[in-house]
Amino acid sequence: MVTRQLPNPVELLELMQFKKPDLNAKRRRLESALTIADLRTIAKRRTPKAAFDYTDGSAEGEISLTRARQAFEDVEFHPDILRPAERVDMSCEILGGPSALPFGIAPTGFTRLMQTEGETAGAGAAAASGIPFTLSTLGTTTIEDVASVNPDGRNWFQLYVMREREISYGLARRAAEAGFDTLMFTVDTPVAGARLRDKRNGFSIPPQLTLGTIVNAIPRPWWWIDFLTTPKLEFASLSTTGGTVGELLNAAMDPTISYEDLAVIREIWPGKIVIKGVQNVPDAVKLVELGVDGIVLSNHGGRQLDRAPIPFHLLPKVVREVGRDATIMIDTGIMNGADIVAAVALGAKFTLIGRAYLYGLMAGGRAGVDRTIAILRTEIERTMQLLGVSSLAELEPRHVTQLQRLVPVAGAEAGVASGAAL
C-alpha cells in the first residue's frame, strides 16, 4: 500500500523552480538548436527561399548530396569498453600549422547573400575557435578584410582558374601578401553544374525583385532590412556581376584548365597547395607524384556532377595509396561531429564544413556560426568518449565500418579500379 499525505509546501517550492526567461530572441533561437539539422530548420524559416535554396540545393536530381549524407549515416562504430576518456584532445596539426578541432570552414561563394555578415562572421568564428577559415574566389568579403578579422589565425584561399588567367594569378598573389598560408586549387568546376533550384527560383546575382520574391519576403522582413541597409552585394575579388549563378560561373571559368595551370600556380604560390575536387584514385596518385601538399576528396557538395563518387567511400582507398605522402582531407555531406570522427578514423587528416557553417550563419549571423562550431565540437567529443579514445591519433579504421548500400554490378571492375564507382 502507498501511504498518502498532503503536499508539503516547502517541497513544492523546491520543485517549482522556474527558468529565468531570456529576453534575447537570437540567443533563445540558437540555444534551442541542438543539431546542425536544427540550425537548418531555423535558417529555412528566416531566409528567403531563393537564398536558402542556393545554399541547401545541389545539382540536377541532388543525388550526389543525398548519397554523401547517407554514406555518413551508414556508419557503424565499434567502441572499446572500459577505456576511460575523461578528457579528449581534439586538436591536430594540419598543413604545417595547428587547428583546435579536426575541421575547418570550407570556401563558399556569395556568402553575404545568406546573411549580411557573410565571410566576416565565418572568419571571426574560426579565429575564436582556433580553426582554419577558407575564403572563396567568389567570396563577398575581400582577402584583406578577412585577414583583418582573423589576423593571427589560419586563413586559406580557394582559387578558381578563370578564362582571364591573370585575374586568378593576381588573387593568389594578393592572398599570399595578406598572409594566407594555404592555397586550395579547385579543379571540379570547369563549367557550372545544373543547379535546378536556382533556375526554378529565378535566382541571380544580384537578387532581382519579382512578385514571388516580394511575397516570400513578407514574413522575413529582417533579411530584407539587412540586405537593403548594408553595402551592395557583389563579388569582393571580381568585377563580374549580373545573371544566374550558372551563367556567372560559365562566363568566368575555363573548361580548358589542365595540369599546366597547376604548374604555373605552384610557381606563384609560396605556401602549401591543396587540390580540391579529387574524385578517383589515379588522379590522387598523379597529384602526389607532382608534389602537392594535400588533396580534398570532394564532389563540390553535390553541386557539379550529379551521381559523382561519394568522397567518404573513396577515402580509405586513397589513404591506402597516398596517405603517407600527402595530407588527405574530405568534405561533402558532413552534418554531425560523428561524421568527422568517422572520417578521421578512416584516415582523413582533416575535414571541411560548408553547408553546416552556412546554416548557422543564416540562423543567427556570427553567433550562429559559433553555435555550429559548438555543436560539432560537442558531438566530436562525445563520440570519441563513447568510443574510448582520448585523442584523434587513437582513432583507427577498426573503429568504423562503412555499411554500403551502393555496390558495383558484375562487370564493373574497370570502374572500381579507376575509382569511378565505389
DOVOLUM-766738 format. One record per residue: residue in three letters; y, x, z of N, C-alpha, C in turn. Coordinates in steps of 0.05 Angstrom, whole numbers, plus 5000, padded with zeros to 4 digits. Example, Ala and Ser with C-alpha at 12.3 -4.5 7.8 and 13.67 -1.06 7.14 Angstrom:
BEGIN
ALA488652645156491052465156493452645156/SER495552575142497952735143500152585157/
This chain:
BEGIN
MET497650175000500050005000502550185000/VAL504550094985507150234983508950125005/THR510150295021511950205041514750165029/ARG515849925032518449855021520649895042/GLN523049965034525349985052527849935037/LEU529949875051532549845038533650105029/PRO534950115006536050364995537950495015/ASN537850755018539650905035542150965019/PRO544450865028546950915012547551215007/VAL546851385026547351675022545651784999/GLU543051694999541251784977542151674950/LEU543251424950544251304925546551474914/LEU548351554932550651714923549751984911/GLU547552094922546552344912545452304884/LEU544252074878543152014851545351954831/MET547451844841549551744823551751954819/GLN550952184809552852394803553652374773/PHE556052284768556952234741558052494729/LYS557252544704558252774690561252744684/LYS562752944689565652934683566052904653/PRO567552714645567952674616569552904603/ASP568752974579570153184564571953044544/LEU574553094547576552954530576953104503/ASN575653334500575853484475573753374456/ALA574553234435572653104417571053304402/LYS572253524393570753724378568653854395/ARG569353924420567354044437565053854443/ARG565653594448563553404452561753384428/ARG562953374405561453354380559553584376/LEU560553824381558954064376556754104397/GLU557454044422555454064443553153874440/SER553653644426551553454421549553554400/ALA550353754385548553864364546654074377/LEU544154004376542054184388540554344366/THR540854264341539554404319541454424296/ILE540654584276542254604251542254334237/ALA540054194239539953924226541953734239/ASP542453764265544453604278547253674267/LEU547753934263550354014252550653904224/ARG548453904209548553794181549353494182/THR548253344201548953064204551853024209/ILE552953184228555753164234557453244210/ALA556653464196558153554173558253334151/LYS556053204147555952994126557852764134/ARG558052704159559752484168562652554165/ARG563352814168566152894169567252994142/THR565553044123566453184098566152994074/PRO568152994056567852824032565352894017/LYS564352694003561652713990561552943971/ALA563552983954563453193934563253463947/ALA564853513967564753773981562153813996/PHE561253604009558653624024556353674005/ASP556253523983554053553964554153823950/TYR556553933946556654203934555154403953/THR555554373979554254543998551354484001/ASP550654234004547954144011546054153987/GLY547154123963545454093940544454353928/SER542654333909541754563894541354483865/ALA539754623850539554583821537554373814/GLU538154223792536354033779535053843799/GLY532453853801531053673820530953773848/GLU532254003854532454123881529654183892/ILE527854253874525054323882524954593896/SER526454783886526355053898527155053927/LEU529354903933530354893961528354743978/THR527254523968525354373984522954543990/ARG521954693971519554863975520155083995/ALA522555203993523255424010523355334039/ARG524555104044524554994072521854924081/GLN520254804063517554724071515854964078/ALA516355194064514755434070515155524098/PHE517655514108518155584136516955384155/GLU516955134148515754924165512654964166/ASP511555064145508655104143507855374155/VAL509055444178508355694192506755614217/GLU504655764221503155744246503556004262/PHE504555974286504956214303502456264320/HIS502056514328499856594344500856744369/PRO501456604391502656734414500556884430/ASP501557094444499957234463500557124491/ILE498457074506498856964533498957184554/LEU500157114577500357304599501857564591/ARG503757524573505457754565508357684571/PRO509257754595511957674604514057774584/ALA515957604577518157684560520757554572/GLU521257634597523457514612526157564598/ARG526457814589528857894574528057974546/VAL529557864526528957914498531158064485/ASP530558284472532458444457532358344428/MET534458214418534558114391536258284373/SER537058524382538758694366537058854346/CYS538358964326536959124306538959314293/GLU537859514279539459694262538959604233/ILE541059564218540759464191542759614173/LEU541659744153543359884133545360074145/GLY544360224165545960434177547860354199/GLY547560104208549360004229547959804247/PRO549259724269548059534287548559244280/SER546759074290547158784289545958674315/ALA547458504329546558404354544258204351/LEU543958094326541857904320540657964293/PRO538257864288536857934263537757764239/PHE540257674239541257524216544257574214/GLY545157544189548057554184548857314167/ILE551457304162552457074146552457154117/ALA551256984101550957024072553556974057/PRO553757084033556157024017556156734007/THR558356594009558556323999561256293984/GLY561256153962563656113946565155863954/PHE567755853948569355623952569355523982/THR569155714000568555644028570755474041/ARG573255524034575455354046575355064037/LEU573755014016573454734007571954574029/MET569954694042568454554062570154494087/GLN571754694094573554664117575654874115/THR578054814120580254994112580255264125/GLU578955304148578755564160577055754143/GLY575155644129573555804110572456064120/GLU572656264103571556524110572756654135/THR575156574142576356674166574756594190/ALA573756344190572056244212569456404213/GLY568256444189565756584188565956874197/ALA568057014188568357294195569057324225/GLY570757134235571357144264568957094281/ALA567356894274564956834289562957074288/ALA562757194264560957424262561957654279/ALA564557704280565657914296565057864326/ALA565357614335564957554363561957574370/SER560157534351557357544357556057814350/GLY557557984338556458254331554558254309/ILE554958084288553158074265554758114240/PRO553558194218554958234193555957974180/PHE558258004166559257784150559557874121/THR558657704103558757774074560757594060/LEU562657714046564657574031563757554002/SER563957323990563257273962565457353943/THR564657443919566557473897568157213893/LEU566856983897568156723893569256613919/GLY569856793938570956713963573856603961/THR574656463981577356353982579156484003/THR578256714012579856884030579657174019/THR581857314020581957584008580257784023/ILE579457994009578058214021579558324045/GLU582158354041583858474062584058294086/ASP584258034081584457844104581857834120/VAL579657844107577057854121576958114138/ALA577858334127577758584142579658564167/SER581858424164583658404187582558224209/VAL580958024201579657844221577357984235/ASN575958154221573658294232573958594228/PRO576058714241576758994236574659194246/ASP573259124267571359314279568459234274/GLY567959024259565258924254564159014228/ARG561858904221560458964196561358774174/ASN562858864155563658694132562158794107/TRP560858604093559458664068560758514046/PHE560558604021561758473999559658413977/GLN559658153969557758073948559158083921/LEU557858213902559158253876557658123853/TYR559057963837558157873811559258063790/VAL557558123770558558273746559458063726/MET562058083719563357883702563757993674/ARG564457813656564857893628566958113626/GLU569058083642571058293643570258493666/ARG568758693658567558873678569558993697/GLU571959053687573959193704574759023728/ILE574558753725575158573748573158633770/SER570558643763568458693782568758963795/TYR569259163778569559443788571959463807/GLY574159323800576459323817575959203844/LEU574458983845573758853870572059033887/ALA570159173875568459363890570259583903/ARG572059683887573859893898575559793921/ARG576659543918578259433940576659393965/ALA574159303962572459263986571859534000/ALA571359743984570860003995573360104010/GLU575660063998578160154011578660004037/ALA577759754038578159584062576159634084/GLY574259824079572359894100569759734099/PHE569259574079566659434077564459644073/ASP562259624088560259844087557959794069/THR557559544059555259484042556059304019/LEU555059373995555559203971552959053964/MET553258793961550958623955551258533926/PHE549858673908549958613879548058383873/THR549158153864547557923859546757913830/VAL544157883825543057913798541757663787/ASP541857443802540357203793542256983781/THR544657073773546656873763547856963737/PRO546257023717547457083691548856843679/VAL547856603684549156353677548856163701/ALA550355953701550255763724547855583722/GLY546655533745544455333746545655053742/ALA543854863737544754583732544854433759/ARG547254443771547654313797548554023793/LEU546553853792546953583782548653413802/ARG548453463827550053313846553053353839/ASP553753603833556553663826557453503802/LYS555753503781556453353757556753053762/ARG554952943777555052663783557452583800/ASN558252773817560652723834563252793820/GLY563052903796565552993782566953213798/PHE565353383811566453583829567753813812/SER570153893820571454113805573154273825/ILE573954503815575754683830578354713814/PRO580654633824581054493850580054203848/PRO579554073871578653803871580553613858/GLN579553423843581153223828580952953842/LEU583252823845583252553858582452343838/THR580452183845579551963829579351723848/LEU578951483837578551253854576251293873/GLY574051413863571751463881572351653903/THR573851873898574452063919576351943939/ILE578151773930580051643948578551453967/VAL576751293956575251113973573551263993/ASN572351493984570651654001572351794023/ALA574951834017576651974036577651804058/ILE577751544054578951364074577751404102/PRO575151414106574051464133574151754142/ARG575251934126575352224132578152334129/PRO580152204141582852294137583452584146/TRP581952674167582452944178581953154157/TRP579953114140579353314119581653334099/TRP582653104091584853094071587453194084/ILE587953134109590353244122590253554122/ASP587953664129587553954129587954064101/PHE586753924081586754024054589654024042/LEU591153814049593853784037596053934052/THR595454024076597454154093596954454097/THR595054564082594454854084594754974056/PRO594755244054595155374028593255264007/LYS594155273982592655173959589855303958/LEU587855133952585155233950584855373923/GLU584255633924583755783900582156033906/PHE581156153885579656403890581556613900/ALA580756763920582456963931582357223915/SER580257263900579957513885579957483855/LEU580057223845580057173817582356983810/SER583156993785585356823776584356573762/THR581656563756580556333741580256093759/THR581455873750581055613764581055393744/GLY580155163752580154923735577454883722/GLY576154663728573654593716571454563737/THR569054473728566854453746565854733754/VAL564254743775563254993785561655133763/GLY559954973749558355093727560155203705/GLU562255073698564055173677565455423686/LEU566255433711567555673721565655913721/LEU563255863730561256083731560656183703/ASN560255993685559556073657561756223644/ALA564256153651566556293640566856573651/ALA566056613676566456873689564057053686/MET561656943688559257113689558357203661/ASP556757413660555857523635552857533634/PRO551657383615548657383614547457643604/THR549157833596548158093587547958303609/ILE548358233634548158433655545458563655/SER545358823661542858973659542859203679/TYR540759363677540559593695542759793690/GLU543959793667546259973661548559903679/ASP548959643685551159553703550559653731/LEU548059653739547359753766548060053768/ALA547560203747548160493747551160533750/VAL552860373737555760403739556660333767/ILE555660123778556460033804555660233826/ARG553360363822552560573841554460803841/GLU555560863818557561083817560161013831/ILE560860753829563360653841563260623871/TRP560960523880560760443908559860673926/PRO561360743947560660973964558660903987/GLY558360643993556660574016553860484008/LYS552660324025549960224019550160003997/ILE548060003980547959803959545359643961/VAL545659383960543359193963543359013938/ILE540958953928540658783905539658513915/LYS541258303909540658033919539757863895/GLY537457723900536357543879533857643867/VAL532457833881529857933871527757723875/GLN526057673855524157453856521357533847/ASN520757793844518057873839517558163847/VAL515058233850514358503860515158723841/PRO514558703814515258923796518258993797/ASP519958783798522858843799523558993825/ALA522258913847522759043872521959343871/VAL519659393859518759663856520659833839/LYS521559723817523359873799525959933813/LEU527059733827529559773841529359993862/VAL527160003876526860203897526560483884/GLU525160493861524960743846527760843837/LEU529560653832532260723824534060803848/GLY532960773872534360863896536160673910/VAL535860413906537560223921536760233950/ASP538660163967538260173996536759924007/GLY537159703993535959454003535559243982/ILE533859053988533258833970533358573986/VAL534658373974534658103986532857923969/LEU530657843980528957653966530257383968/SER531057263945532657023945532456883919/ASN532456623919532756473894535456323894/HIS537356443907540156343908540356073922/GLY538756043942538755783956537855553939/GLY536255613919535255403901537355303881/ARG539555453879541855353863541955463834/GLN539955623827539955733800537455623784/LEU535255763785532855683771531255503789/ASP530955253781529255073797526355143792/ARG524655103812521855183812521555493813/ALA523555623823523455913826521455993848/PRO520556243849518756333871520056283898/ILE518256233918519156193945519456463959/PRO521856543966522256803978520456864002/PHE520056674019518456724043515556774036/HIS514556644015511756704006511656983993/LEU513757063980513757323966514057553986/LEU515157504009515857714028513557904035/PRO511157814044509058004052508258194030/LYS508158094005507358263983509358483977/VAL511958413977514058603972514158813995/VAL513858724019513858904042511559104039/ARG509159014031506959194028507459404006/GLU508859323985509359513962511559703967/VAL513859613979516159783981517559784008/GLY516359654028517559624054518259884068/ARG516760094061517260354074519660504062/ASP520360414038522360564022525060434020/ALA525260184028527760034026527859824047/THR530259724053530659514072530259244058/ILE528159094067527558834055528758614072/MET530358444059531658224072530857964057/ILE531557734069530857484057532857274064/ASP533257084045534856844051533456614037/THR534756384037533956124025532055974044/GLY533055744053531455554068531455584098/ILE532955784109532855834138534555614152/MET533155464170534455244184533855264214/ASN532455464223531655474251531255774258/GLY531755834284531256104292528356194290/ALA526555994291523656054287523156154259/ASP524656054239524456154212525056454211/ILE527156534225527956814226525856984239/VAL524756894261522557034275520157074257/ALA519456864243517156884225517657084203/ALA520057094192520657284171520557574181/VAL521657614205521557884216518657964222/ALA517057784232514257844237512757934212/LEU513557814189512257884164513558114150/GLY515358254163516458504152519258504144/ALA520658284144523558284137525058434158/LYS526858604150528558744169530958584177/PHE531658374161534058224166533957964150/THR535457774158535657524144538557444141/LEU539057254122541757164117541856854118/ILE543956744130544156454132546656364115/GLY546256164098548456064082549155774090/ARG547455584083547955304089548255264119/ALA546555394135546655344164549455414174/TYR550655634164553355704171555355504162/LEU555055404137556955214126556754934140/TYR554354854148554154604163555854624189/GLY555654854202557254884226560254884220/LEU561055024198563855024190564854744185/MET563354584170564254314164564254144189/ALA562554194208562354034233564654094252/GLY565754344251567854404271569354664267/GLY569654754242571154994237569955234251/ARG571655414261570655654274568855594297/ALA569555394313567755314336565055224326/GLY564955094302562455004291560755244282/VAL561955454271560455684264559355824289/ASP561055844309560055954335557655794345/ARG557655524341555455354350552955414334/THR553255454307550955524290549655774301/ILE551255984306550056234316548756204343/ALA550056044360548856004387546255854386/ILE546055654368543555504365541355694355/LEU541855844334539856024323539056244344/ARG541056344359540456544379538556434400/THR539056194409537356064429534556024418/GLU534355934393531755884382530156144377/ILE531556354369530156614366529156704393/GLU530856694413530056794440527656634451/ARG527856374449525656204460523056254444/THR523156274418520756324402519456584409/MET521156794412520057054419518757054447/GLN520056914466518956904493516256754493/LEU516056544477513556384476511456544461/LEU512256724443510256894430509357124448/GLY510957184469510257404487511257674477/VAL513557674463514657924453517557954464/SER518258204471520758264483522758384464/SER521958464440523758594421522758524393/LEU524558554374523858504346521658694337/ALA521658934347519659134339516859044346/GLU516558874366513858784375512758564357/LEU514458444340513458234322511758364300/GLU509458244295507658354275506558124257/PRO505458194234504257984217502157814231/ARG500857924251498757774265499957534280/HIS502457534285503757314299504157064281/VAL503757094255504556884236502356844215/THR501756594210500156514187501856334169/GLN501956404143503356234124501356024113/LEU501755774120499955564111501055454084/GLN499855544063500855494036499855224025/ARG501655064015500954824001500554873971/LEU502055073961502055133933500455393928/VAL498355363912496755603904496455593874/PRO496255833862495955843832493355713823/VAL493455573801491055463789489355683777/ALA486755623772485055823760486155913733/GLY486056173728487056273703489956363704/ALA491256343728494056413731494256693744/GLU492156853743492257113756494457293746/ALA495157273721497257443710499957373723/GLY500357123727502857033740502957133769/VAL500657133783500657223810501257523811/ALA500057673792500557963792503458033788/SER504857873772507657923767509457823789/GLY508357683808509957563829511157303821/ALA510457193798511756943789510656703802/ALA508256723813507056493827505656593852/LEU506556503874505356593900504956353918/
